[in-house]
């Protein structure tokens, strides 16, 4: 054990794992507070509808999402270590371009399909406008570029902070909604704001980390030009997209399927 702890790489892995693990644990506890408030303030049908609205947006995002953080770690980290700054900028710009393209596609798919699927998944007409509002989060939750940048720059501490912000805001908002009896709309809007603020904070952290390393021009979205200069980039992003989408989409998609087959209460 002493020999392991004397290894710098092992210590870094242990430190970063502790950051992410502790923030995940804190996020779970805060999420329980939000769920408890929503479960007590709403009927089973409305609680299920709230879950379906959230997981519908998550399902669309997971299906169209490219795992661009993996692209940055795979191609950007070696370039940064080798001090090939232009190559690193190509990777981040390509990643940002993929996030924007997939986010727009996901937004269009989510909004266009929802009016046709709403009744089947258990969203009533009076709640459709709130569900459509929540779909505007799809481009934000689809983006993974800031995570890749922070991982590559070894700023797992900032990722850990961000992982606590969204559940913290959700919990605070849910408590307020429960105490003030704002109803279903209050919970949807509160969860929407919490998700939006949390994801935007991640972008803020990424921009600040790039500035601290004097890496300018790392967030200029582009697709084909940088991809031609990164050998194997398209093969990598398509492979990770297909492989990871099946895994990551199963959780939210299964909730939507349950809502469609058994109703929101189930």
Phi and psi in degrees as GROMACS dihedral restraints (atoms count N, CA, C in turn):
[ dihedral_restraints ]
;  ai    aj    ak    al  type     phi  dphi    fc
    3     4     5     6     1   -61.6    20    10
    4     5     6     7     1   -39.0    20    10
    6     7     8     9     1   -67.0    20    10
    7     8     9    10     1   -39.1    20    10
    9    10    11    12     1   -61.6    20    10
   10    11    12    13     1   -46.6    20    10
   12    13    14    15     1   -70.0    20    10
   13    14    15    16     1   -17.2    20    10
   15    16    17    18     1   -80.3    20    10
   16    17    18    19     1    -9.0    20    10
   18    19    20    21     1   -86.4    20    10
   19    20    21    22     1   123.4    20    10
   21    22    23    24     1   -63.0    20    10
   22    23    24    25     1   -40.4    20    10
   24    25    26    27     1   -64.7    20    10
   25    26    27    28     1   -41.8    20    10
   27    28    29    30     1   -64.4    20    10
   28    29    30    31     1   -41.8    20    10
   30    31    32    33     1   -62.7    20    10
   31    32    33    34     1   -38.5    20    10
   33    34    35    36     1   -64.9    20    10
   34    35    36    37     1   -42.2    20    10
   36    37    38    39     1   -62.4    20    10
   37    38    39    40     1   -44.1    20    10
   39    40    41    42     1   -63.2    20    10
   40    41    42    43     1   -42.1    20    10
   42    43    44    45     1   -63.8    20    10
   43    44    45    46     1   -48.6    20    10
   45    46    47    48     1   -66.1    20    10
   46    47    48    49     1   -37.6    20    10
   48    49    50    51     1   -64.4    20    10
   49    50    51    52     1   -37.2    20    10
   51    52    53    54     1   -67.4    20    10
   52    53    54    55     1   -37.9    20    10
   54    55    56    57     1   -58.0    20    10
   55    56    57    58     1   -53.8    20    10
   57    58    59    60     1   -69.8    20    10
   58    59    60    61     1   -38.5    20    10
   60    61    62    63     1   -64.9    20    10
   61    62    63    64     1   -44.6    20    10
   63    64    65    66     1   -66.3    20    10
   64    65    66    67     1   -38.9    20    10
   66    67    68    69     1   -68.8    20    10
   67    68    69    70     1   -36.2    20    10
   69    70    71    72     1   -63.2    20    10
   70    71    72    73     1   -43.5    20    10
   72    73    74    75     1   -63.4    20    10
   73    74    75    76     1   -44.8    20    10
   75    76    77    78     1   -62.4    20    10
   76    77    78    79     1   -38.7    20    10
   78    79    80    81     1   -64.3    20    10
   79    80    81    82     1   -38.3    20    10
   81    82    83    84     1   -63.0    20    10
   82    83    84    85     1   -45.0    20    10
   84    85    86    87     1   -64.2    20    10
   85    86    87    88     1   -41.0    20    10
   87    88    89    90     1   -67.2    20    10
   88    89    90    91     1   -36.7    20    10
   90    91    92    93     1   -64.5    20    10
   91    92    93    94     1   -34.6    20    10
   93    94    95    96     1   -62.5    20    10
   94    95    96    97     1   -37.3    20    10
   96    97    98    99     1   -62.6    20    10
   97    98    99   100     1   -45.6    20    10
   99   100   101   102     1   -62.2    20    10
  100   101   102   103     1   -43.7    20    10
  102   103   104   105     1   -66.4    20    10
  103   104   105   106     1   -38.2    20    10
  105   106   107   108     1   -63.4    20    10
  106   107   108   109     1   -43.3    20    10
  108   109   110   111     1   -64.8    20    10
  109   110   111   112     1   -45.4    20    10
  111   112   113   114     1   -65.4    20    10
  112   113   114   115     1   -40.0    20    10
  114   115   116   117     1   -65.9    20    10
  115   116   117   118     1   -32.7    20    10
  117   118   119   120     1   -84.6    20    10
  118   119   120   121     1   -29.2    20    10
  120   121   122   123     1   -86.0    20    10
  121   122   123   124     1   -24.4    20    10
  123   124   125   126     1  -113.2    20    10
  124   125   126   127     1   156.2    20    10
  126   127   128   129     1   -71.9    20    10
  127   128   129   130     1   162.3    20    10
  129   130   131   132     1   -55.4    20    10
  130   131   132   133     1   -37.1    20    10
  132   133   134   135     1   -65.6    20    10
  133   134   135   136     1   -46.2    20    10
  135   136   137   138     1   -69.1    20    10
  136   137   138   139     1   -37.5    20    10
  138   139   140   141     1   -61.2    20    10
  139   140   141   142     1   -43.8    20    10
  141   142   143   144     1   -64.9    20    10
  142   143   144   145     1   -37.7    20    10
  144   145   146   147     1   -64.1    20    10
  145   146   147   148     1   -40.8    20    10
  147   148   149   150     1   -60.1    20    10
  148   149   150   151     1   -43.5    20    10
  150   151   152   153     1   -65.1    20    10
  151   152   153   154     1   -40.0    20    10
  153   154   155   156     1   -66.4    20    10
  154   155   156   157     1   -42.3    20    10
  156   157   158   159     1   -59.0    20    10
  157   158   159   160     1   -45.4    20    10
  159   160   161   162     1   -65.4    20    10
  160   161   162   163     1   -45.0    20    10
  162   163   164   165     1   -76.2    20    10
  163   164   165   166     1   -24.4    20    10
  165   166   167   168     1   -63.2    20    10
  166   167   168   169     1   -48.0    20    10
  168   169   170   171     1   -61.9    20    10
  169   170   171   172     1   -40.3    20    10
  171   172   173   174     1   -65.5    20    10
  172   173   174   175     1   -34.9    20    10
  174   175   176   177     1   -65.4    20    10
  175   176   177   178     1   -47.6    20    10
  177   178   179   180     1   -62.4    20    10
  178   179   180   181     1   -43.3    20    10
  180   181   182   183     1   -60.6    20    10
  181   182   183   184     1   -45.1    20    10
  183   184   185   186     1   -64.9    20    10
  184   185   186   187     1   -33.9    20    10
  186   187   188   189     1   -74.5    20    10
  187   188   189   190     1   -33.6    20    10
  189   190   191   192     1   -97.8    20    10
  190   191   192   193     1    -8.4    20    10
  192   193   194   195     1   -73.6    20    10
  193   194   195   196     1   130.5    20    10
  195   196   197   198     1   -89.3    20    10
  196   197   198   199     1   138.1    20    10
  198   199   200   201     1   -79.7    20    10
  199   200   201   202     1    68.5    20    10
  201   202   203   204     1   -68.0    20    10
  202   203   204   205     1   -22.7    20    10
  204   205   206   207     1   -63.8    20    10
  205   206   207   208     1   -35.7    20    10
  207   208   209   210     1   -67.4    20    10
  208   209   210   211     1   -35.9    20    10
  210   211   212   213     1   -60.7    20    10
  211   212   213   214     1   -44.6    20    10
  213   214   215   216     1   -66.9    20    10
  214   215   216   217     1   -42.4    20    10
  216   217   218   219     1   -65.6    20    10
  217   218   219   220     1   -41.5    20    10
  219   220   221   222     1   -69.1    20    10
  220   221   222   223     1   -45.8    20    10
  222   223   224   225     1  -105.0    20    10
  223   224   225   226     1   -31.6    20    10
  225   226   227   228     1   -78.7    20    10
  226   227   228   229     1   -39.3    20    10
  228   229   230   231     1   -62.2    20    10
  229   230   231   232     1   -48.1    20    10
  231   232   233   234     1   -61.4    20    10
  232   233   234   235     1   -35.9    20    10
  234   235   236   237     1   -65.0    20    10
  235   236   237   238     1   -39.1    20    10
  237   238   239   240     1   -69.0    20    10
  238   239   240   241     1   -40.2    20    10
  240   241   242   243     1   -63.6    20    10
  241   242   243   244     1   -37.4    20    10
  243   244   245   246     1   -82.7    20    10
  244   245   246   247     1     3.5    20    10
  246   247   248   249     1    61.2    20    10
  247   248   249   250     1    32.8    20    10
  249   250   251   252     1   -95.8    20    10
  250   251   252   253     1    79.3    20    10
  252   253   254   255     1   -63.4    20    10
  253   254   255   256     1   -41.7    20    10
  255   256   257   258     1   -61.0    20    10
  256   257   258   259     1   -38.3    20    10
  258   259   260   261     1   -66.7    20    10
  259   260   261   262     1   -40.2    20    10
  261   262   263   264     1   -62.4    20    10
  262   263   264   265     1   -41.4    20    10
  264   265   266   267     1   -64.9    20    10
  265   266   267   268     1   -37.6    20    10
  267   268   269   270     1   -59.7    20    10
  268   269   270   271     1   -42.1    20    10
  270   271   272   273     1   -65.3    20    10
  271   272   273   274     1   -47.0    20    10
  273   274   275   276     1   -68.5    20    10
  274   275   276   277     1   -36.8    20    10
  276   277   278   279     1   -66.9    20    10
  277   278   279   280     1   -41.0    20    10
  279   280   281   282     1   -64.0    20    10
  280   281   282   283     1   -42.9    20    10
  282   283   284   285     1   -61.1    20    10
  283   284   285   286     1   -45.3    20    10
  285   286   287   288     1   -63.1    20    10
  286   287   288   289     1   -40.5    20    10
  288   289   290   291     1   -62.3    20    10
  289   290   291   292     1   -41.8    20    10
  291   292   293   294     1   -63.5    20    10
  292   293   294   295     1   -41.6    20    10
  294   295   296   297     1   -61.5    20    10
  295   296   297   298     1   -43.4    20    10
  297   298   299   300     1   -65.9    20    10
  298   299   300   301     1   -44.4    20    10
  300   301   302   303     1   -64.4    20    10
  301   302   303   304     1   -47.3    20    10
  303   304   305   306     1   -68.3    20    10
  304   305   306   307     1   -33.6    20    10
  306   307   308   309     1   -64.9    20    10
  307   308   309   310     1   -42.7    20    10
  309   310   311   312     1   -66.0    20    10
  310   311   312   313     1   -43.8    20    10
  312   313   314   315     1   -61.5    20    10
  313   314   315   316     1   -44.8    20    10
  315   316   317   318     1   -63.2    20    10
  316   317   318   319     1   -40.3    20    10
  318   319   320   321     1   -61.5    20    10
  319   320   321   322     1   -45.9    20    10
  321   322   323   324     1   -63.7    20    10
  322   323   324   325     1   -46.5    20    10
  324   325   326   327     1   -61.5    20    10
  325   326   327   328     1   -46.6    20    10
  327   328   329   330     1   -61.8    20    10
  328   329   330   331     1   -45.2    20    10
  330   331   332   333     1   -72.7    20    10
  331   332   333   334     1   -38.9    20    10
  333   334   335   336     1   -69.3    20    10
  334   335   336   337     1   -40.6    20    10
  336   337   338   339     1   -79.8    20    10
  337   338   339   340     1   -28.4    20    10
  339   340   341   342     1   -57.9    20    10
  340   341   342   343     1   -45.3    20    10
  342   343   344   345     1   -58.5    20    10
  343   344   345   346     1   -29.4    20    10
  345   346   347   348     1   -83.0    20    10
  346   347   348   349     1   -28.1    20    10
  348   349   350   351     1   -97.3    20    10
  349   350   351   352     1   -12.4    20    10
  351   352   353   354     1   -54.1    20    10
  352   353   354   355     1   -50.1    20    10
  354   355   356   357     1   -64.6    20    10
  355   356   357   358     1   -38.5    20    10
  357   358   359   360     1   -66.6    20    10
  358   359   360   361     1   -40.5    20    10
  360   361   362   363     1   -83.4    20    10
  361   362   363   364     1    -7.8    20    10
  363   364   365   366     1   104.0    20    10
  364   365   366   367     1    17.9    20    10
  366   367   368   369     1   -99.0    20    10
  367   368   369   370     1   117.3    20    10
  369   370   371   372     1   -75.6    20    10
  370   371   372   373     1   162.9    20    10
  372   373   374   375     1   -58.2    20    10
  373   374   375   376     1   -38.3    20    10
  375   376   377   378     1   -70.1    20    10
  376   377   378   379     1   -13.9    20    10
  378   379   380   381     1  -107.6    20    10
  379   380   381   382     1     1.8    20    10
  381   382   383   384     1   -64.3    20    10
  382   383   384   385     1   -38.5    20    10
  384   385   386   387     1   -66.1    20    10
  385   386   387   388     1   -33.9    20    10
  387   388   389   390     1   -69.7    20    10
  388   389   390   391     1   -36.5    20    10
  390   391   392   393     1   -66.7    20    10
  391   392   393   394     1   -39.4    20    10
  393   394   395   396     1   -65.8    20    10
  394   395   396   397     1   -37.8    20    10
  396   397   398   399     1   -60.7    20    10
  397   398   399   400     1   -44.4    20    10
  399   400   401   402     1   -64.5    20    10
  400   401   402   403     1   -28.6    20    10
  402   403   404   405     1   -64.8    20    10
  403   404   405   406     1   -22.5    20    10
  405   406   407   408     1   -68.0    20    10
  406   407   408   409     1    -8.4    20    10
  408   409   410   411     1   -79.5    20    10
  409   410   411   412     1   -13.4    20    10
  411   412   413   414     1   -54.2    20    10
  412   413   414   415     1   -47.2    20    10
  414   415   416   417     1   -61.7    20    10
  415   416   417   418     1   -32.0    20    10
  417   418   419   420     1   -74.0    20    10
  418   419   420   421     1   -44.2    20    10
  420   421   422   423     1   -79.7    20    10
  421   422   423   424     1   -13.1    20    10
  423   424   425   426     1   -77.6    20    10
  424   425   426   427     1   -32.4    20    10
  426   427   428   429     1   -66.7    20    10
  427   428   429   430     1   132.4    20    10
  429   430   431   432     1  -124.8    20    10
  430   431   432   433     1     3.3    20    10
  432   433   434   435     1   -58.5    20    10
  433   434   435   436     1   -47.1    20    10
  435   436   437   438     1   -61.1    20    10
  436   437   438   439     1   -34.2    20    10
  438   439   440   441     1   -64.2    20    10
  439   440   441   442     1   -43.3    20    10
  441   442   443   444     1   -63.0    20    10
  442   443   444   445     1   -40.3    20    10
  444   445   446   447     1   -64.3    20    10
  445   446   447   448     1   -46.7    20    10
  447   448   449   450     1   -67.3    20    10
  448   449   450   451     1   -36.2    20    10
  450   451   452   453     1   -65.7    20    10
  451   452   453   454     1   -44.2    20    10
  453   454   455   456     1   -65.8    20    10
  454   455   456   457     1   -35.3    20    10
  456   457   458   459     1   -88.2    20    10
  457   458   459   460     1     8.7    20    10
  459   460   461   462     1    59.6    20    10
  460   461   462   463     1    43.9    20    10
  462   463   464   465     1  -112.6    20    10
  463   464   465   466     1    56.8    20    10
  465   466   467   468     1   -67.0    20    10
  466   467   468   469     1   -22.9    20    10
  468   469   470   471     1   -64.0    20    10
  469   470   471   472     1   -37.7    20    10
  471   472   473   474     1   -71.5    20    10
  472   473   474   475     1   -36.4    20    10
  474   475   476   477     1   -62.2    20    10
  475   476   477   478     1   -41.3    20    10
  477   478   479   480     1   -63.1    20    10
  478   479   480   481     1   -41.6    20    10
  480   481   482   483     1   -61.3    20    10
  481   482   483   484     1   -45.6    20    10
  483   484   485   486     1   -63.3    20    10
  484   485   486   487     1   -36.1    20    10
  486   487   488   489     1   -66.3    20    10
  487   488   489   490     1   -18.4    20    10
  489   490   491   492     1   -91.4    20    10
  490   491   492   493     1   -26.0    20    10
  492   493   494   495     1   -65.0    20    10
  493   494   495   496     1   -49.1    20    10
  495   496   497   498     1   -60.8    20    10
  496   497   498   499     1   -51.7    20    10
  498   499   500   501     1   -65.0    20    10
  499   500   501   502     1   -30.7    20    10
  501   502   503   504     1   -65.1    20    10
  502   503   504   505     1   -47.6    20    10
  504   505   506   507     1   -64.7    20    10
  505   506   507   508     1   -37.8    20    10
  507   508   509   510     1   -63.2    20    10
  508   509   510   511     1   -42.8    20    10
  510   511   512   513     1   -65.8    20    10
  511   512   513   514     1   -44.8    20    10
  513   514   515   516     1   -62.1    20    10
  514   515   516   517     1   -46.8    20    10
  516   517   518   519     1   -63.0    20    10
  517   518   519   520     1   -38.4    20    10
  519   520   521   522     1   -67.2    20    10
  520   521   522   523     1   -39.2    20    10
  522   523   524   525     1   -62.6    20    10
  523   524   525   526     1   -43.2    20    10
  525   526   527   528     1   -62.8    20    10
  526   527   528   529     1   -44.0    20    10
  528   529   530   531     1   -62.7    20    10
  529   530   531   532     1   -39.0    20    10
  531   532   533   534     1   -66.3    20    10
  532   533   534   535     1   -43.7    20    10
  534   535   536   537     1   -73.1    20    10
  535   536   537   538     1   -33.1    20    10
  537   538   539   540     1   -96.2    20    10
  538   539   540   541     1    -3.5    20    10
  540   541   542   543     1    57.4    20    10
  541   542   543   544     1    49.7    20    10
  543   544   545   546     1   -79.4    20    10
  544   545   546   547     1   -11.7    20    10
  546   547   548   549     1    81.4    20    10
  547   548   549   550     1  -165.7    20    10
  549   550   551   552     1   -61.6    20    10
  550   551   552   553     1   -46.5    20    10
  552   553   554   555     1   -59.6    20    10
  553   554   555   556     1   -37.8    20    10
  555   556   557   558     1   -62.1    20    10
  556   557   558   559     1   -42.2    20    10
  558   559   560   561     1   -67.5    20    10
  559   560   561   562     1   -41.9    20    10
  561   562   563   564     1   -61.6    20    10
  562   563   564   565     1   -47.8    20    10
  564   565   566   567     1   -66.7    20    10
  565   566   567   568     1   -39.0    20    10
  567   568   569   570     1   -63.2    20    10
  568   569   570   571     1   -46.7    20    10
  570   571   572   573     1   -66.4    20    10
  571   572   573   574     1   -34.0    20    10
  573   574   575   576     1   -63.1    20    10
  574   575   576   577     1   -49.0    20    10
  576   577   578   579     1   -63.6    20    10
  577   578   579   580     1   -41.3    20    10
  579   580   581   582     1   -61.5    20    10
  580   581   582   583     1   -44.6    20    10
  582   583   584   585     1   -65.3    20    10
  583   584   585   586     1   -42.6    20    10
  585   586   587   588     1   -63.8    20    10
  586   587   588   589     1   -48.4    20    10
  588   589   590   591     1   -63.1    20    10
  589   590   591   592     1   -43.3    20    10
  591   592   593   594     1   -61.6    20    10
  592   593   594   595     1   -43.3    20    10
  594   595   596   597     1   -72.0    20    10
  595   596   597   598     1   -37.9    20    10
  597   598   599   600     1   -66.0    20    10
  598   599   600   601     1   -33.3    20    10
  600   601   602   603     1   -62.7    20    10
  601   602   603   604     1   -35.6    20    10
  603   604   605   606     1   -63.3    20    10
  604   605   606   607     1   -40.7    20    10
  606   607   608   609     1   -63.6    20    10
  607   608   609   610     1   -41.0    20    10
  609   610   611   612     1   -61.0    20    10
  610   611   612   613     1   -44.9    20    10
  612   613   614   615     1   -61.3    20    10
  613   614   615   616     1   -41.2    20    10
  615   616   617   618     1   -64.4    20    10
  616   617   618   619     1   -43.2    20    10
  618   619   620   621     1   -62.8    20    10
  619   620   621   622     1   -42.9    20    10
  621   622   623   624     1   -65.1    20    10
  622   623   624   625     1   -39.2    20    10
  624   625   626   627     1   -65.5    20    10
  625   626   627   628     1   -38.4    20    10
  627   628   629   630     1   -65.7    20    10
  628   629   630   631     1   -41.0    20    10
  630   631   632   633     1   -63.4    20    10
  631   632   633   634     1   -39.9    20    10
  633   634   635   636     1   -64.6    20    10
  634   635   636   637     1   -28.5    20    10
  636   637   638   639     1   -95.1    20    10
  637   638   639   640     1     5.2    20    10
  639   640   641   642     1    57.6    20    10
  640   641   642   643     1    40.1    20    10
  642   643   644   645     1  -102.0    20    10
  643   644   645   646     1    86.7    20    10
  645   646   647   648     1   -89.8    20    10
  646   647   648   649     1   147.1    20    10
  648   649   650   651     1    80.3    20    10
  649   650   651   652     1    20.1    20    10
  651   652   653   654     1   -84.9    20    10
  652   653   654   655     1    -9.8    20    10
  654   655   656   657     1  -125.7    20    10
  655   656   657   658     1    56.9    20    10
  657   658   659   660     1  -113.2    20    10
  658   659   660   661     1    98.7    20    10
  660   661   662   663     1   -59.5    20    10
  661   662   663   664     1   132.7    20    10
  663   664   665   666     1  -155.9    20    10
  664   665   666   667     1   157.6    20    10
  666   667   668   669     1  -119.9    20    10
  667   668   669   670     1   -70.9    20    10
  669   670   671   672     1   -77.2    20    10
  670   671   672   673     1   -38.8    20    10
  672   673   674   675     1   -62.8    20    10
  673   674   675   676     1   -53.5    20    10
  675   676   677   678     1   -67.2    20    10
  676   677   678   679     1   -32.3    20    10
  678   679   680   681     1   -62.6    20    10
  679   680   681   682     1   -34.3    20    10
  681   682   683   684     1   -66.1    20    10
  682   683   684   685     1   -26.4    20    10
  684   685   686   687     1   -90.7    20    10
  685   686   687   688     1    -6.5    20    10
  687   688   689   690     1  -109.6    20    10
  688   689   690   691     1   106.0    20    10
  690   691   692   693     1   -66.0    20    10
  691   692   693   694     1   124.1    20    10
  693   694   695   696     1    81.4    20    10
  694   695   696   697     1    11.4    20    10
  696   697   698   699     1   -65.5    20    10
  697   698   699   700     1   -48.9    20    10
  699   700   701   702     1   -64.0    20    10
  700   701   702   703     1   -42.0    20    10
  702   703   704   705     1   -58.6    20    10
  703   704   705   706     1   -42.0    20    10
  705   706   707   708     1   -66.4    20    10
  706   707   708   709     1   -46.9    20    10
  708   709   710   711     1   -68.5    20    10
  709   710   711   712     1   -36.3    20    10
  711   712   713   714     1   -69.0    20    10
  712   713   714   715     1   -40.1    20    10
  714   715   716   717     1   -64.1    20    10
  715   716   717   718     1   -47.9    20    10
  717   718   719   720     1   -67.4    20    10
  718   719   720   721     1   -34.3    20    10
  720   721   722   723     1   -63.0    20    10
  721   722   723   724     1   -48.6    20    10
  723   724   725   726     1   -66.9    20    10
  724   725   726   727     1   -45.6    20    10
  726   727   728   729     1   -67.8    20    10
  727   728   729   730     1   -44.8    20    10
  729   730   731   732     1   -80.6    20    10
  730   731   732   733     1   -30.2    20    10
  732   733   734   735     1   -62.4    20    10
  733   734   735   736     1   -39.9    20    10
  735   736   737   738     1   -60.6    20    10
  736   737   738   739     1   -42.4    20    10
  738   739   740   741     1   -72.6    20    10
  739   740   741   742     1   -49.2    20    10
  741   742   743   744     1   -73.6    20    10
  742   743   744   745     1   -28.0    20    10
  744   745   746   747     1   -80.1    20    10
  745   746   747   748     1   -18.2    20    10
  747   748   749   750     1   -62.3    20    10
  748   749   750   751     1   -40.4    20    10
  750   751   752   753     1   -59.8    20    10
  751   752   753   754     1   -60.5    20    10
  753   754   755   756     1   -66.5    20    10
  754   755   756   757     1   -36.9    20    10
  756   757   758   759     1   -63.7    20    10
  757   758   759   760     1   -38.5    20    10
  759   760   761   762     1   -63.3    20    10
  760   761   762   763     1   -37.0    20    10
  762   763   764   765     1   -64.7    20    10
  763   764   765   766     1   -41.5    20    10
  765   766   767   768     1   -64.3    20    10
  766   767   768   769     1   -39.4    20    10
  768   769   770   771     1   -65.1    20    10
  769   770   771   772     1   -42.1    20    10
  771   772   773   774     1   -60.5    20    10
  772   773   774   775     1   -43.0    20    10
  774   775   776   777     1   -60.4    20    10
  775   776   777   778     1   -39.7    20    10
  777   778   779   780     1   -71.1    20    10
  778   779   780   781     1   -38.6    20    10
  780   781   782   783     1   -86.1    20    10
  781   782   783   784     1   -37.3    20    10
  783   784   785   786     1  -116.7    20    10
  784   785   786   787     1    -9.1    20    10
  786   787   788   789     1    99.1    20    10
  787   788   789   790     1   159.7    20    10
  789   790   791   792     1   -63.1    20    10
  790   791   792   793     1   -31.7    20    10
  792   793   794   795     1   -61.6    20    10
  793   794   795   796     1   -42.4    20    10
